[in-house]
């Protein structure tokens, strides 16, 4: 398995401490942070790093396939270093985003011939699937039930 440094060098992209720091934040979290949250986490250790640098770095990492961009519909983009196909569950109350194992969903799609139905209806050969599930996380569900009672 190639390291991030090897991947960047192979793509003729300079390996910088800022790029390594941004990737490290994403690799070490499951919270799917926005650029602004990544910036806030890095600011204490990289006071000279600008928000623009974080935006540019995220864009570079996305283009070389080291991270994926999520648009869960909350008005901003989130980022994930887990690039293997998987779905996400989004809490409509607190904004939490959890990973869901994609393999299970893909098997269900194949069983239902959903991909063939999509191809027949649209002509598309589907190369990837991105699913978002919306609802309340356990904590928000618990909090909401206390308010209603």
Secondary structure, 3 states (H helix, E strand, C coil): CCCHHHHHHHCCCCCCHHHHHHHHHHHCCCCCCCHHHHHHHHHCCCCCCCHHHHHHHHHHHHHCCCCEEECCCCCCCEEECCCCCEEEEEECCCCCEEEEEHHHHHHHHHHCCHHHHHHHHHCCCCCCCCCEEEECCHHHHHHHHHHHC
